[in-house]
Structures are given as structure tokens and as C-alpha cells.
Amino acid sequence: MRKAALLAIALAVAFGCSRWTAIAPPPAPAPSDALLSYEAQQGQAVYRHYCLTCHGETGAGDGFNAFNLDPHPRDLSDPGFQKGKTDADLTEALKRGGSAVGLSPLMPPWGRTLSARQVDDVVLYLRTLRRKS
């Protein structure tokens, strides 16, 4: 019994735990995430799953796979790009892929993978990526 108690104390000390140590609450969401509408948050989740590897976290076209691609992925946060594309343009590019809308053939069509609602949510999220000009 004494050995078990000593072992428990040794483990608690080794791992920085004690009976009186409070457990930290989970981290709060990033402020930018908290400001997004529910639909844009859903779009962000889809973007992170399907688009981030090429377009990057901020949409700047600097995802970890971007250096493998020629041409490089579009900077979705560019104010000129954002102004020049309607929501319908972005929806068509997402659904039909880059080559179908005169863009890079390396962007796959997601219309059979994503629901119409998911595509709309991604478009909402893409609009939040706009950089200040």
C-alpha cells in the first residue's frame, strides 16, 4: 500500500499534477472564428478539409502543396480578386472545377463531393478572407 502511494505521488510530481491542481479549461476559439456566422464556420470547416492544402490558411495561395503546382493556387484573399468575382462565379468554380470556368485545370470540381449547402457555406467563408487593400 505504501509503495502504491509513493508511486502515485512520484507520478503526480513527474507529470506536474497534484490533487490540488485545477484542470485548465479548453482554449477559447480564436476571435476571428467567434465572429463568423454559423454558416461561415461550416464553410471554414469544409475549406480547411478540401482547400487549405493548396490555398493556405488565409487563402493566400500558400498552402503546403502550393509549391508543387504550376500555376500556383489563386490568392483568394486578394481584394481585386474578391471584387472581380461574384458569389455565382465562386460557386461555379467550386462545383465545376477550374478548367470548366477558365481557371487552372489543377483545381478539381467539388460539385459531386460537396452538397449545394456546403458550397454556399464555403463561398460565405471565402468572403471573410478578404485582405484590407
ChimeraX commands (.cxc) that place a marker at each C-alpha (Angstrom):
marker #1 position 0.00,0.00,0.00 radius 0.5
marker #1 position 2.78,2.40,0.92 radius 0.5
marker #1 position 4.63,1.67,-2.33 radius 0.5
marker #1 position 1.47,2.40,-4.35 radius 0.5
marker #1 position 1.00,5.75,-2.59 radius 0.5
marker #1 position 4.63,6.70,-3.17 radius 0.5
marker #1 position 4.34,5.69,-6.82 radius 0.5
marker #1 position 1.20,7.82,-7.22 radius 0.5
marker #1 position 2.94,10.83,-5.67 radius 0.5
marker #1 position 6.03,10.31,-7.83 radius 0.5
marker #1 position 3.91,10.14,-10.98 radius 0.5
marker #1 position 1.95,13.23,-9.98 radius 0.5
marker #1 position 5.17,15.17,-9.41 radius 0.5
marker #1 position 6.76,13.84,-12.60 radius 0.5
marker #1 position 3.81,14.88,-14.73 radius 0.5
marker #1 position 3.21,18.17,-12.94 radius 0.5
marker #1 position -0.07,17.06,-11.46 radius 0.5
marker #1 position -1.29,17.12,-7.96 radius 0.5
marker #1 position -4.56,16.57,-6.30 radius 0.5
marker #1 position -4.93,20.32,-5.84 radius 0.5
marker #1 position -4.07,21.35,-9.39 radius 0.5
marker #1 position -7.04,22.70,-11.28 radius 0.5
marker #1 position -7.65,21.38,-14.75 radius 0.5
marker #1 position -7.33,24.12,-17.35 radius 0.5
marker #1 position -10.44,24.84,-19.39 radius 0.5
marker #1 position -10.26,24.18,-23.13 radius 0.5
marker #1 position -8.89,27.09,-25.16 radius 0.5
marker #1 position -11.42,29.62,-26.38 radius 0.5
marker #1 position -11.95,29.79,-30.13 radius 0.5
marker #1 position -9.86,32.32,-32.00 radius 0.5
marker #1 position -11.57,35.72,-32.09 radius 0.5
marker #1 position -11.96,35.58,-35.85 radius 0.5
marker #1 position -13.75,32.22,-35.58 radius 0.5
marker #1 position -16.10,33.60,-32.94 radius 0.5
marker #1 position -17.13,36.43,-35.28 radius 0.5
marker #1 position -18.12,34.14,-38.14 radius 0.5
marker #1 position -21.74,33.26,-38.71 radius 0.5
marker #1 position -22.72,29.63,-38.23 radius 0.5
marker #1 position -22.81,29.09,-41.99 radius 0.5
marker #1 position -19.39,30.68,-42.49 radius 0.5
marker #1 position -17.99,28.46,-39.71 radius 0.5
marker #1 position -19.36,25.44,-41.55 radius 0.5
marker #1 position -17.76,26.74,-44.73 radius 0.5
marker #1 position -14.49,27.23,-42.88 radius 0.5
marker #1 position -14.52,23.58,-41.82 radius 0.5
marker #1 position -15.10,22.44,-45.41 radius 0.5
marker #1 position -12.41,24.88,-46.66 radius 0.5
marker #1 position -9.91,23.53,-44.13 radius 0.5
marker #1 position -10.64,19.97,-45.23 radius 0.5
marker #1 position -10.63,20.42,-49.01 radius 0.5
marker #1 position -8.97,23.74,-49.91 radius 0.5
marker #1 position -6.35,24.58,-47.30 radius 0.5
marker #1 position -3.65,22.27,-48.69 radius 0.5
marker #1 position -3.38,24.42,-51.81 radius 0.5
marker #1 position -4.88,27.81,-50.93 radius 0.5
marker #1 position -3.46,28.04,-47.40 radius 0.5
marker #1 position -4.89,29.02,-44.02 radius 0.5
marker #1 position -5.59,32.63,-45.05 radius 0.5
marker #1 position -6.43,31.90,-48.69 radius 0.5
marker #1 position -3.18,33.50,-49.93 radius 0.5
marker #1 position -2.40,30.55,-52.22 radius 0.5
marker #1 position 0.43,29.40,-49.97 radius 0.5
marker #1 position -0.77,26.03,-48.75 radius 0.5
marker #1 position 1.81,23.33,-48.19 radius 0.5
marker #1 position 1.02,21.75,-51.57 radius 0.5
marker #1 position 1.16,25.06,-53.48 radius 0.5
marker #1 position 4.83,24.79,-54.37 radius 0.5
marker #1 position 4.08,21.57,-56.30 radius 0.5
marker #1 position 1.54,23.28,-58.54 radius 0.5
marker #1 position 2.09,25.29,-61.72 radius 0.5
marker #1 position 0.28,27.59,-61.88 radius 0.5
marker #1 position 0.25,28.30,-58.17 radius 0.5
marker #1 position -3.16,28.46,-56.48 radius 0.5
marker #1 position -5.06,31.71,-56.63 radius 0.5
marker #1 position -4.77,34.20,-53.77 radius 0.5
marker #1 position -8.39,34.14,-52.62 radius 0.5
marker #1 position -7.78,36.99,-50.16 radius 0.5
marker #1 position -6.70,39.45,-52.86 radius 0.5
marker #1 position -9.12,42.42,-52.83 radius 0.5
marker #1 position -9.03,42.65,-56.64 radius 0.5
marker #1 position -9.97,39.01,-56.98 radius 0.5
marker #1 position -12.72,39.35,-54.37 radius 0.5
marker #1 position -14.21,42.39,-56.15 radius 0.5
marker #1 position -13.93,40.80,-59.58 radius 0.5
marker #1 position -15.77,37.58,-58.72 radius 0.5
marker #1 position -19.42,37.27,-57.84 radius 0.5
marker #1 position -20.74,34.63,-55.48 radius 0.5
marker #1 position -22.09,32.83,-58.56 radius 0.5
marker #1 position -18.58,32.83,-60.10 radius 0.5
marker #1 position -17.11,31.29,-56.96 radius 0.5
marker #1 position -19.93,28.74,-56.76 radius 0.5
marker #1 position -19.36,27.65,-60.36 radius 0.5
marker #1 position -15.60,27.32,-59.82 radius 0.5
marker #1 position -16.18,25.20,-56.73 radius 0.5
marker #1 position -18.78,22.98,-58.38 radius 0.5
marker #1 position -17.26,22.58,-61.84 radius 0.5
marker #1 position -13.54,22.98,-61.19 radius 0.5
marker #1 position -11.00,25.40,-62.54 radius 0.5
marker #1 position -10.83,24.22,-66.14 radius 0.5
marker #1 position -14.61,24.47,-66.58 radius 0.5
marker #1 position -14.57,28.18,-65.74 radius 0.5
marker #1 position -11.34,29.23,-67.47 radius 0.5
marker #1 position -9.11,28.88,-64.41 radius 0.5
marker #1 position -6.38,26.41,-63.52 radius 0.5
marker #1 position -7.16,22.82,-64.54 radius 0.5
marker #1 position -5.44,21.76,-61.30 radius 0.5
marker #1 position -8.44,22.84,-59.24 radius 0.5
marker #1 position -10.74,19.84,-59.06 radius 0.5
marker #1 position -14.52,20.01,-59.37 radius 0.5
marker #1 position -16.16,19.59,-55.97 radius 0.5
marker #1 position -19.78,19.55,-57.17 radius 0.5
marker #1 position -20.17,15.82,-56.69 radius 0.5
marker #1 position -18.32,15.78,-53.39 radius 0.5
marker #1 position -19.92,18.76,-51.64 radius 0.5
marker #1 position -23.61,19.47,-51.20 radius 0.5
marker #1 position -25.08,22.70,-52.52 radius 0.5
marker #1 position -25.30,23.93,-48.92 radius 0.5
marker #1 position -21.60,23.18,-48.32 radius 0.5
marker #1 position -20.65,25.07,-51.48 radius 0.5
marker #1 position -22.73,28.07,-50.37 radius 0.5
marker #1 position -21.10,27.95,-46.93 radius 0.5
marker #1 position -17.60,27.84,-48.48 radius 0.5
marker #1 position -18.44,30.89,-50.60 radius 0.5
marker #1 position -19.56,32.72,-47.45 radius 0.5
marker #1 position -16.31,31.78,-45.77 radius 0.5
marker #1 position -14.22,32.84,-48.77 radius 0.5
marker #1 position -15.70,36.30,-48.47 radius 0.5
marker #1 position -14.26,36.56,-44.94 radius 0.5
marker #1 position -10.73,36.02,-46.29 radius 0.5
marker #1 position -10.61,39.46,-47.92 radius 0.5
marker #1 position -7.43,41.37,-47.03 radius 0.5
marker #1 position -7.52,45.06,-46.39 radius 0.5
marker #1 position -6.30,46.83,-49.53 radius 0.5
marker link #1:1,2 radius 0.2
marker link #1:2,3 radius 0.2
marker link #1:3,4 radius 0.2
marker link #1:4,5 radius 0.2
marker link #1:5,6 radius 0.2
marker link #1:6,7 radius 0.2
marker link #1:7,8 radius 0.2
marker link #1:8,9 radius 0.2
marker link #1:9,10 radius 0.2
marker link #1:10,11 radius 0.2
marker link #1:11,12 radius 0.2
marker link #1:12,13 radius 0.2
marker link #1:13,14 radius 0.2
marker link #1:14,15 radius 0.2
marker link #1:15,16 radius 0.2
marker link #1:16,17 radius 0.2
marker link #1:17,18 radius 0.2
marker link #1:18,19 radius 0.2
marker link #1:19,20 radius 0.2
marker link #1:20,21 radius 0.2
marker link #1:21,22 radius 0.2
marker link #1:22,23 radius 0.2
marker link #1:23,24 radius 0.2
marker link #1:24,25 radius 0.2
marker link #1:25,26 radius 0.2
marker link #1:26,27 radius 0.2
marker link #1:27,28 radius 0.2
marker link #1:28,29 radius 0.2
marker link #1:29,30 radius 0.2
marker link #1:30,31 radius 0.2
marker link #1:31,32 radius 0.2
marker link #1:32,33 radius 0.2
marker link #1:33,34 radius 0.2
marker link #1:34,35 radius 0.2
marker link #1:35,36 radius 0.2
marker link #1:36,37 radius 0.2
marker link #1:37,38 radius 0.2
marker link #1:38,39 radius 0.2
marker link #1:39,40 radius 0.2
marker link #1:40,41 radius 0.2
marker link #1:41,42 radius 0.2
marker link #1:42,43 radius 0.2
marker link #1:43,44 radius 0.2
marker link #1:44,45 radius 0.2
marker link #1:45,46 radius 0.2
marker link #1:46,47 radius 0.2
marker link #1:47,48 radius 0.2
marker link #1:48,49 radius 0.2
marker link #1:49,50 radius 0.2
marker link #1:50,51 radius 0.2
marker link #1:51,52 radius 0.2
marker link #1:52,53 radius 0.2
marker link #1:53,54 radius 0.2
marker link #1:54,55 radius 0.2
marker link #1:55,56 radius 0.2
marker link #1:56,57 radius 0.2
marker link #1:57,58 radius 0.2
marker link #1:58,59 radius 0.2
marker link #1:59,60 radius 0.2
marker link #1:60,61 radius 0.2
marker link #1:61,62 radius 0.2
marker link #1:62,63 radius 0.2
marker link #1:63,64 radius 0.2
marker link #1:64,65 radius 0.2
marker link #1:65,66 radius 0.2
marker link #1:66,67 radius 0.2
marker link #1:67,68 radius 0.2
marker link #1:68,69 radius 0.2
marker link #1:69,70 radius 0.2
marker link #1:70,71 radius 0.2
marker link #1:71,72 radius 0.2
marker link #1:72,73 radius 0.2
marker link #1:73,74 radius 0.2
marker link #1:74,75 radius 0.2
marker link #1:75,76 radius 0.2
marker link #1:76,77 radius 0.2
marker link #1:77,78 radius 0.2
marker link #1:78,79 radius 0.2
marker link #1:79,80 radius 0.2
marker link #1:80,81 radius 0.2
marker link #1:81,82 radius 0.2
marker link #1:82,83 radius 0.2
marker link #1:83,84 radius 0.2
marker link #1:84,85 radius 0.2
marker link #1:85,86 radius 0.2
marker link #1:86,87 radius 0.2
marker link #1:87,88 radius 0.2
marker link #1:88,89 radius 0.2
marker link #1:89,90 radius 0.2
marker link #1:90,91 radius 0.2
marker link #1:91,92 radius 0.2
marker link #1:92,93 radius 0.2
marker link #1:93,94 radius 0.2
marker link #1:94,95 radius 0.2
marker link #1:95,96 radius 0.2
marker link #1:96,97 radius 0.2
marker link #1:97,98 radius 0.2
marker link #1:98,99 radius 0.2
marker link #1:99,100 radius 0.2
marker link #1:100,101 radius 0.2
marker link #1:101,102 radius 0.2
marker link #1:102,103 radius 0.2
marker link #1:103,104 radius 0.2
marker link #1:104,105 radius 0.2
marker link #1:105,106 radius 0.2
marker link #1:106,107 radius 0.2
marker link #1:107,108 radius 0.2
marker link #1:108,109 radius 0.2
marker link #1:109,110 radius 0.2
marker link #1:110,111 radius 0.2
marker link #1:111,112 radius 0.2
marker link #1:112,113 radius 0.2
marker link #1:113,114 radius 0.2
marker link #1:114,115 radius 0.2
marker link #1:115,116 radius 0.2
marker link #1:116,117 radius 0.2
marker link #1:117,118 radius 0.2
marker link #1:118,119 radius 0.2
marker link #1:119,120 radius 0.2
marker link #1:120,121 radius 0.2
marker link #1:121,122 radius 0.2
marker link #1:122,123 radius 0.2
marker link #1:123,124 radius 0.2
marker link #1:124,125 radius 0.2
marker link #1:125,126 radius 0.2
marker link #1:126,127 radius 0.2
marker link #1:127,128 radius 0.2
marker link #1:128,129 radius 0.2
marker link #1:129,130 radius 0.2
marker link #1:130,131 radius 0.2
marker link #1:131,132 radius 0.2
marker link #1:132,133 radius 0.2
view
